[in-house]
């Protein structure tokens, strides 16, 4: 939305007008012009009264704003509401302007949501905007710029307001084809019969047992309960999958549309894997809107998928360092993990990542959004797939 220019409500707010009326009043007294004297006196009295009214409009005024949703998908709406309450006998005019900008795309034009209304004595009011989430990203709403004024809005008074909200728009979820991931089972006995506890799968906590190793202690839960708590692990039955997104290739070609489609496919694949009960992790060499690294350890809990989507929502098309360096120096994958990698095209970085996984005996497959598909080498069974081969044509998007 464009900024609404309120303009000058009346010439009475111009300081020179008060000076001019003062001169007229002096001349009227000097020449005993009764009608001119009454006109100048009334005008100056009106200006003074309205100024006092405007100054008092900011007292005993309660206001705050809220959002009905803070996390949503493209195409969904959220409602922004500003509540105002006039707790005095003096009626006022309230003007509201709320900035709305994208942190993910700073070059996007900043929008301003504006409204104006009148509050009578001891009256409450709500200013509402229904906003469509169009694209993935992080959006900042606020702080509102409020101004109260007299009933004629001649002399607005700015009100301090520092509250800011952020809205997270996840990548769009799209239908994808059934996809099987090659996995490696290292523990042999599935389900609760397995004698091995997998540290990836934490079911809950309980009081610490002295017979358990100290590495099982859940320090955050212990601090909350003021008693030592240990983690309860699930035996290894689920598959562990790390999804990898290489950002540098997209940034080099400035392929924004391909980058968004890749993130949609990555989010949709994670959604399907989460429904099957698989553990998820995320590795990218991109930065987030806060300038932080975008890594998510492989884990399985009720917050993992939402954390996965949040990282993708914050991801920007700006590489932090080569992906192969991150895999060598910053990432430790648990045993039995499989990898699904998304690249812009087949390049030396893709080949290097494959060599890293091959040396670590980690099953991996690759999807590219641009270029022809091929096999990495004649002796490998892991081909490079086209990103289009993962999506269903004509499917409804969420």
N, C-alpha and C positions, 0 to 999 in steps of 0.2 A: 504494500500500500504506500501511497505517496504521503508526504507530510502535508497536513492541512495548515495552510497559512491563515492564521486568525486575523492578521492585519490590525489596523487601529480601530477600536470600536467606536471612538468618538474623538473629536478634536479637543475635548475638555481635558484629556490626559496629557496634552502637550504642555510642558512647563511654561512656554512663552504665552500661552493663552491666559494662565493665571496672572502673569505679569501684565499682560495687556488689560485684563479686567481690573487689576489694581490701578492702572493708570486711568481707566475710564471712571472708576469710583472716585479717584482724586479730582478729576476734572468735573464730575457731577457735583461734588461737594463745593468745588471752587465757584462754579457758575450756578449753583443751586438748581440743577436740573433734576427734579424729583423722579421722573420716570426713568431716566438713565441711571440714577442712583439705585432705584429699586432693582432694575435689571442686573446691574453689576453686583449688588449685594447678594441677590438670590443665586447668581451664578457662582460666586466665590463660596457661599454657604453650601451649595450643592457639591462643589468640588471637595471641600473640607470634610463634609459629612460622608461622602462616598469613600474618601481615603481612609477615614476612621473605620468605616464599615469593612473595607477590604482588609485592613490590618487585623481586625477582630475575627475575620472569617477563618483564619488558620488555627484558632484556639478551639479546644474541645472537639477536635475532628479526628476520628478513628478511621484508619484505612489499612488494608493489607490485601495481597493478591495470592491466588493459588491456581494450580493446574489439576485437572481431573486425571491426567495420564502423564507419566514422565518417560515411559518406554513404549514404543509402538513400531509398527511396520509401515512402509510406504503405502499410501492410499488410505490410511486411517486418519481420523480426526481427533484432536484434543481441544478441550474447552479451557480458555483462560478467563478467569473471573477476578475482578477487582471489587472488593467490598468497601463501602464507605458509609460512615454514620456521623451525622451532624448532631452533637450532644449539647446544643445550645438553642436559644430562642431566636437567634439571628439567622435568617435564610441566606444561603450562599450559592455561588456557582462554582462547580468543580470541573476542571479540565484535566484530562488524562492522556498521556502519550507514553506508550510502552515500546521500547526498541526490541526488535526481533532480528537476530543475525545468525548466520552459519559460521561456526568455528572451523568446520572442515573445509569450507571454501571461502577464504577471506575475500576473494575477488568478487563474490556475489554481493549484489547491492543490498545494503542494510534497509530493512523495512521498519516502518513505524505504525503502530496501531493506535489510533486516536479516537477519543470520544469526549463529549462534553454534556453536562447535565446540571440540573438545579436541585439542591437539597433544601427543603423547607425545615422548619424548626423540629428538632428531634426526629428527623427522618432518616431511614436507611435506604441505600440504593446499591444495585449491582451493575457493573459494566462487564459485559460478556463478549468474547470473540471466539468463534469456532474456526480453528486453523487446520488446514490440510497438510499432513506430512508428505511432501512430494518425493524427497530423495533421502538416501542414507546419509547419516552424519550426526554431529553433535550441534545442537542449537542453543543459543543463550537468549533467555527472555528476561528483559529488565536491565537495570533497575528502572522502574516507572518514573516519569517526570510528571509530577503533580503540581497543580497551581490552583489555589482557591482565590475567590474574588467576591466582590459585592454582587448583588443580584443582577446588576446590569453588565457585569464583567468589564468594568472600566479600568480597574487597577488590580491585576492579578498578583498574587503573592506565591512565590515558589516554595514548595514543601520538601523537606529532606526525606529521601527514600533510598535505601541501599540494598533492598532485597533483590536477589537474582536467582532465577531457576534455570536449570538445564534440561533439555529434552533430548533423549537418545532415540534415534530412528535406526532400527536394525536393517541389515540388508534384506531385500525381498526374498521370500521363500518361493521357489519355483518347482514344478514337478520334474523329477529326474528318473532315469531308468534304473531298474534294479541293478545293484552293483555289489559284486562279491569281492572281498579283500582277502588276499592270501595271508594266512596267519601262521604263527609258530607257537605251539604249545610246549612249554619247557617243563611243566610240572607233571604231566602224564595223567594224573588222576583228576577227573573233573568234579565240579560241584563240592558239596560239603564233605565228601570223602577225601578230598585232597589234604595231605598233612602239611601243606605249605600255606602260610598266610601271605597274601599279596598286599604290600603297602599302598598300592594304588587305590584299592577299594576299601573305604572307611565306612562302616555301617553305623557307628555311634561311639559312645564312650561309656565307661563304667569305672568304679573305684579301682585304683591301681593295685595289682596283685604283686607281692614281693618276688614271686617266681618268674615274672616277666622281665625282659630286658628294659633298661631305662630309656631306650630309644622309642619304646611304645608310649611314653608319657605324652599326653596332650596338654601342652603347657597353657594354652589359651583357656581351655575348659577348666583346668586346675585353678587358674587365676580367678575365673568367674565364680567357681563354687567354693574356693578356699580349701579344697581337698584335692589330693593328687588323683588325677583321672588318667586312664589309659585308653588308647584307641582300640576299638573292636574291628577287626579286619574280616573281610569275606574271602573265602577260599577262591583260588583262581578258576573262574569259569568263563569270564567275559573276555572279549577281544579288546585290545588296546590299539587305538588308531591315533596317529598324529597327522594333522592336516597342515601342509606347508604351502605358503604363498610367497612366491618370489616377486618382489616389487620393482627391482631395478630395471628389468626389461620393459615393463609398462611405462616407467618414468622416462626411460631413454627415448621411447617412441611417442610419448605424450598420448598414450592410448587410454583415455579416460573411460570411454564407453566399454572397451574390452576389460578394463580393470573392474568396473562395476559388475559386469556379467560374471567375471571370475569369482568375485566375492559372493554373488548370489548363489553360484553353484557350490562354493565351499560351505556356505551356511546351510543350504538345502541338504547337502551330503551329511553334514554334522547332525542335522535334525533327524534324518533317517537312522543314522547310527545310534543316536541317543535313544530313539524309540526302541531299538533292539537291545538296549542295555549295555552298549559298548562304552568303554572309557575313552575320553576325548582329550586331545591336546592340540595346541596351535603354536606354530613357529612361523614368523615372517621376518624379513629384514627391513620392514618399513617402520616408520615412526607414527605415533599417534598425534592427535591434535594438541596434546600436552607436552609433546617432545619426548615421550617415554618410549621404551622398547615395547614391542608387541609380542609377548611370549606368554603362553599359558601351559603349565605343566600338565602332563597326562594324568587324569584323575576321573573318578566316577562318583558324583554326588548330585544332590538336587539343584545345586547352583551352577554346576559346571557348564551346562548348555547356555544359560543366560549370560554367564561370564564370557563364553566363547563369542556370542553375538555382540556383546558390548565392545570387545576388543576389535572385532571387524567394523563396528559402527564408528569407532574412533580412528581407524586406520586411514592414513592419507598416502597419496602416491608419491612418497618421498623416501628413498632408500637411506638406511642408517649405515650399513656396511655390507660387504658381500655375504651372501647367504652361506656359502661354504665355510667362511670364517666363524659365523655364528654357530653352525652345527658342530664345528670342531671345538670351540672354546666356551660356549655359553649354554649348550644344551646337553643334558644327560637323559637318554631315553631308557625306560625300564625294559627288562627282558620281555620278549614276546610282543613288542610293539611293531605294528605295520605302518607304513607311511604312504600318504596320498599327496602328491605334489602338483601344484599349479604354477605354470610358467607362461610367459607371453609367447615365447617361441623356443625352438630347440637352439641352444647356444652352448658355448663352452661351460658356462656355469651349471647348466643342467647335467652335462656329462660329468662334471666334477662331483656334483651332489650324488649322482648315481654311483660313482666309484666309492664315495664315502659310505653309502648304505651297503654296497656290495661287500666292502671290507668288514663292516660291522655285522654282516649277515642279517640285515633288516630288510624284509620284503618291501618293495616300493613300486608304485606305478605313477605315471606322469600324464598330466593333461596340459595341452597348450592351446591357447586361444587364437593363435595365428600361425600360418605356415602348414606345410605338409607333415603328416605323421610318418614315423619310421621306427625301426628298432635301433636301440643304442649301439648294439654290436651283434654280430652273427651268433655269438654263443650265449646270448641272454634271452630269457623268456619274458622280459618286461618291455612291452612296446610303449611308444609314446602315443597317447590317444588324443584325438581332437576333442576340444571342449564341447563341441556341438553333439558329439556322440553320447554325452552324458545327459543331455536335456531331452525332454519330450516336446516335440513340435506341437504347437497349438494348445498346450496345457494352460489351465487357469493359473494366474499368479496370485499369491497372497499378499 
